[in-house]
């Protein structure tokens, strides 16, 4: 595998156009580009949770990052929605387009090994709370050989954001940071984070304040400008650059040809 690899993270929020992304991927693969997909699925997990009487509970860490509180029941709902439905339907869309997509999660073949957090801290009504029954983790290693095996076999890996703990437990992991770890493991040329906005904005949600370039040295300032989920994307970008990825592009996933659009420099380019 000598050619450069592009890792694409498909946001799991409402509005991201999976069919446009898949069609664009089909065209790029025909041009000889190598792609790996990592996807989210928060919207799907939220609606399944609601219908099962277990609505999502979001927690905010002392440093301002939001994440899903994942007890065992929430983990099982997350597996059904994200690893079950989103991963399978995305793989199906790609197969319909003639792409030999291979859907898997980090649990399969120990693709992504993570450390389960003993406890996490949450700020509620200004008070700090310790949570101990949370099935979330921080990815430590990615099985590079397994990914190369799939790519060499002509497959497009489609990865759900579930990792495996040292004890073999399934863990919910942040999809942006999972994509960053996958991109680092493959020494990818580019990591594209497709989302439901055009990129990082100075004054969210004013799209005319899009920040087009962020040098690595200014990531701390960019994190200050980031609102909500965008904070995790900036963190993912930082981890990817540290891991040897050449550039990270946060780009619009709601438009036609979103991958090509990002590769031609549209969005927020961080390098």
Secondary structure, DSSP 8 states (H G I E B T S, - for coil): --S-EEEEEE--STT--HHHHHHHHHHHHHTT-EEEEEE--HHHHHHHHHHTT----EEE-TTS-EEE---HHHHHHHIIIIIIIIHHHHHHHHHHTT--EEEEETTGGG-EEEEE-S-EEEEETTEEEEE-S--BEEEEEE-HHHHHHHHHTT-EEEEESEEE-TTS-EEE--HHHHHHHHHHHTT-SEEEEEESSSS-BTTTT-GGGB--EE-GGGHHHHHHH--TTHHHHHHHHHHHHHTT-SEEEEEESSSTTHHHHHHTT-SEEE-
